[in-house]
Amino acid sequence: MKRMLSGIKPTGRVTLGNYIGAIKPFVSYQDEYEMFIFVANLHSMTVYQEPKELRQNTKDLIALYIAAGLDPKKCTLFLQSDVLEHAQLGWYLGCMVNMGELSRMTQYKDKVAKGESIGAGIFNYPSLMNADILMYDPDYVPVGEDQKQHVELCRDIAERFNSRYSDTFKIPEPLIAKVGSRIMDLQNPTKKMSKSDETSKGCIYILDDINVSKKKIKSAVTDSDSHVHFDPIHKPGISNLLEIYSILSNRSIEDIENQYEGKGYGEFKTDLAEIVGQELEKIQKRYKEITTGSYLDDILEEGAQKARIIARKKLSKVERKIGITIKKR
């Protein structure tokens, strides 16, 4: 099996966009790839997190991974902070990244453009991300189009290290889904659905009341005509809803367009609301079953133990090559 790795930050509640763009695809990948999936809680510290909320969001995230269909027997699930080698390798690789490369990263540039107060973590986090990826020698890293830049930097650093110290890291490839990788806000379909938005009107949260989520679908912004047609440039609202419909129903967009030919947006959105409601109901039921007792703690510890074995071996190899240790490990 080829190996795939991905992580998601436990900042804010999990949205329908997170589920469609990241979590749901993993369920189909787990039978095809050796999967390593971690909760990127070290990355969450680049901005202040209320401790109680961070703990709850972390628990919810790993529980929703499993509730959505990920099988801990088929993939390795763990917390980033439980594998200390991530931070240590992040430092080594950070010493090989130029400030110019870091300053070109989208998240940093966006915050600078907005005049926000920026901590050193925001500037340096790509170095830790490089370590997260290269530690496990994945063949593929699934990302949205807006995150492709991070994998490209990771590839550059891996090639730089390999050139300087000999082959050490596998060069990963970004894996970008053609449909569903970027679910947009229901009220402003020109921007990505985000769990950090100040208003929740355009965002569906996986653990929210199902009737509230249905209402958000029915009131989603579309456009002035009533033709159900996929055209992200001229019809971003209905195109976004079509992507959601396609992913959750496992049907092609063309097939859905044909179904609603000559019908209005009202019928389309009513049907989509039911599809979303059924999906959320299934996940929420499973979530309630697995969030009792020590089940999640046991899964995370088992995953961390497996990840540590690989991480320690890789870190030891790196340290020997860069000369930072004189001991054989």
HUPEBEL-V589298 format. One record per pair of residues at least 12 apart in sequence whose ideal C-beta (glycine too) atoms are under 10 Angstrom apart, sorted by the first residue. I is the first residue (numbers start at 1). J is the second residue. Records with the same first field share a line. If there is no record, write none. Layout:
BEGIN
I: J  J
END
This chain:
BEGIN
1: 31  32  33  34  35  139
2: 32  33  34  138  139  140  173
3: 33  34  35  36  76  136  137  138  139  140  170  172  310
4: 25  26  29  30  32  33  34  35  36  37  75  136  138  139  140  141  142  172  173  175
5: 33  34  35  36  37  38  76  132  133  134  135  136  137  138  139  140  141  142  172
6: 22  23  25  26  29  35  36  37  38  40  132  133  138  140  141  142  143  175
7: 22  36  37  38  39  40  41  42  43  78  79  80  86  129  132  133  141
8: 21  22  23  26  37  38  39  40  43  61  62  64  65
9: 39  40  41  42  43  44  45  46  49  57  58  61  80  195  196
10: 39  40  41  43  44  49  53  54  55  56  57  58  59  60  61  62  79  80  195
11: 40  41  43  44  45  46  47  49  53  54  57  58  61  195  196
12: 44  49  53  57  61  194  195  196  197  203  205
13: 53  56  57  60  61  64  195  196  200  203  205  206  207  208
14: 57  60  61  63  64  65  68  195  205  206  207  283
15: 183  185  192  193  194  195  196  197  200  203  204  205  206  208
16: 183  186  193  203  204  205  206  208  213  216  217  244  247  248  276  279  280
17: 144  180  181  182  183  184  185  186  192  193  194  195  203  204  206  240  244
18: 61  64  183  193  194  195  205  206
19: 64  65  68  180  183  204  205  206  247  248  279  280  283
20: 177  179  180  181  182  183  193  243  244  246  247  248  279
21: 142  143  144  147  177  180  181  182  183  192  193  243  247
22: 37  65  68  142  143  144  177  180  181
23: 37  61  64  65  66  67  68  69  70  206  283
24: 68  69  70  177  180  247  248  279  283
25: 142  175  177  180  181  247
26: 65  68  69  70  75  142
27: 65  68  69  70  71  74  75
28: 69  250
29: 70  74  75  140  142  175
30: 69  70  71  72  73  74  75
31: 71  74  75
33: 74  75  138  139  140  142  175
34: 74  75  76  136  138  139
35: 70  71  74  75  76  77  138  142
36: 75  76  77  78  132  133  135  136  137  138  303  306  307  310
37: 62  65  70  72  75  76  77  78  142  303
38: 62  76  77  78  79  80  81  82  83  86  132  136  300  303  304  307
39: 57  58  59  61  62  65  77  78  79  80  81  82  300  303
40: 61  79  80  81  86  125  128  129  132
41: 54  55  57  58  61  79  80  81  82
42: 79  80  81  83  86  87  90  121  125  128  129  131  132
43: 80  86  121  125  128  129  132
44: 57  58  80  81  121
45: 81  119  121  125
46: 107  111  118  119  120  121  122  123  124  125  128
47: 111  116  117  118  119  121  122  196
48: 119
57: 195
58: 79  81  296  300
59: 291  296  297  300
60: 205  206  207  287  291
61: 79  206
62: 77  78  79  290  291  296  297  299  300  303
63: 207  283  286  287  288  289  290  291  295  296  299
64: 206  207  283  284  286  287  290  291
65: 77  296  299
66: 283  286  287  289  290  291  295  296  299
67: 206  207  282  283  284  285  286  287  288  289  290  291
68: 206  279  282  283  286  287
69: 282  283  286
70: 299
72: 295  296  298  299  300  302  303
73: 299  302
75: 303
76: 136  299  302  303  304  305  306  307  310
77: 296  299  300  302  303  304  306  307
78: 299  300  301  302  303  304  305  306  307  308  311
79: 300  301  303  304  307
80: 128  131  132  304  307
81: 304
82: 300  301  303  304  305  307  308
83: 132  135  136  303  304  305  306  307  308  309  310  311  312  315
84: 308  311  312  315
85: 131  135  307  308  310  311  312  313  314  315  316  318
86: 128  129  131  132  135  307  311  315
87: 128  131
88: 131  135  311  315  318  319
89: 127  128  130  131  132  134  135  311  314  315  318  319
90: 124  125  126  127  128  129  130  131  132  134  135
91: 124  127  128  131
92: 127  130  131  161  315  318  319  322  324
93: 126  127  128  129  130  131  133  134  135  154  157  158  160  161  169  318
94: 124  125  126  127  128  130  131  157
95: 127  322
96: 127  130  156  157  158  160  161  164  165  322
97: 124  126  127  130  153  156  157  160
98: 156  160
99: 123  124
101: 126  127  153  156  157
102: 122  123  124  125  126  127  153
103: 123
104: 126  149  153
105: 122  123  125  126  129  149  150  153
106: 146  147  148  149  150
107: 122  123  125  126  146  147  149  150
108: 122  123  124  125  126
110: 122
111: 123
125: 150
126: 149  150  153  154  157
127: 153  154  157
129: 141  147  150  151  153  154
130: 150  151  153  154  155  156  157  158  161  169
131: 154  157  311  314  315  318
132: 150  154
133: 150  151  154  155  157  158  169  170  172
134: 154  155  157  158  161  168  169  170  171  172  314  318
135: 169  307  310  311  312  313  314  315  318
136: 169  170  172  307  310  311  314
137: 158  168  169  170  171  172  310  314
138: 170  172  173  175
139: 170  171  172  173  175
140: 172  173  174  175
141: 154  155  172  173  174  175  176
142: 174  175  176  177  181
143: 174  175  176  177  181
144: 174  176  177  180  181  182  183  192
145: 174  176  177  181  182
146: 176  181  182  192
147: 174  176  181  182
148: 174  175  176  181
149: 174
150: 174
151: 172  173  174  175  176
152: 174
154: 169  171  172  174
155: 169  171  172  173  174
156: 171
157: 169
158: 170  171  172
159: 171
161: 318  321  322
162: 321
164: 321  322
165: 317  318  320  321  322  323
166: 321
167: 321
168: 314  317  318  320  321  322
169: 314  317  318
177: 247
179: 230  242  243  244  246  247  252  253
180: 243  244  246  247  248
181: 243  247
182: 232  240  243
183: 203  204  240  241  243  244  247
184: 202  220  221  232  236  237  239  240  241  243  244
185: 197  199  201  202  203  220  221  236  237  240
186: 201  202  203  204  216  217  218  219  220  221  222  237  240  241  244
187: 199  200  201  202  203  216  219  220  221  237
188: 201  202  221  236  237
189: 202  220  221  222  223  232  235  236  237  238  239  240  241
190: 221  232  236  237  240
191: 236
193: 240  244
200: 212  216
201: 216  219  220  221
202: 216  219  220  221
203: 216
204: 216  217  220  244  276  280
205: 280
206: 279  280  283  284  287
207: 280  283  284  287  288
208: 280  284
209: 280  284
210: 273  276  277  278  279  280  281  284
211: 273  277
213: 273  276  277  279  280  281
214: 269  270  272  273  274  275  276  277  280
215: 273
216: 273  276
217: 241  244  245  268  269  270  271  272  273  274  275  276  277
218: 265  266  269  270  272  273
219: 269  273
220: 237  238  240  241  244  265  269  272  273
221: 236  237  238  240  241
222: 235  236  237  238  239  240  241  265  268  269
223: 235  236  237  238  239  265
225: 238  264  265
226: 238  260  262  263  264  265  266  267  268
227: 257  260  261  262  263  264  265
228: 241  242  245  253  256  257  258  259  260  261  262  263  264  265  267  268  269
229: 242  253  257  260  261
230: 242  243  246  253  254  256  257
237: 265
238: 257  260  265  268  269
239: 253
241: 256  265  268  269  272  276
242: 254  256  257  260  268  272
243: 256
244: 272  275  276  279
245: 259  260  268  269  271  272  275  276
247: 275  279
248: 272  275  276  278  279  280
249: 271  272  275  279
256: 268  271  272
259: 271
312: 329
313: 329
315: 329
316: 328  329
317: 329
END
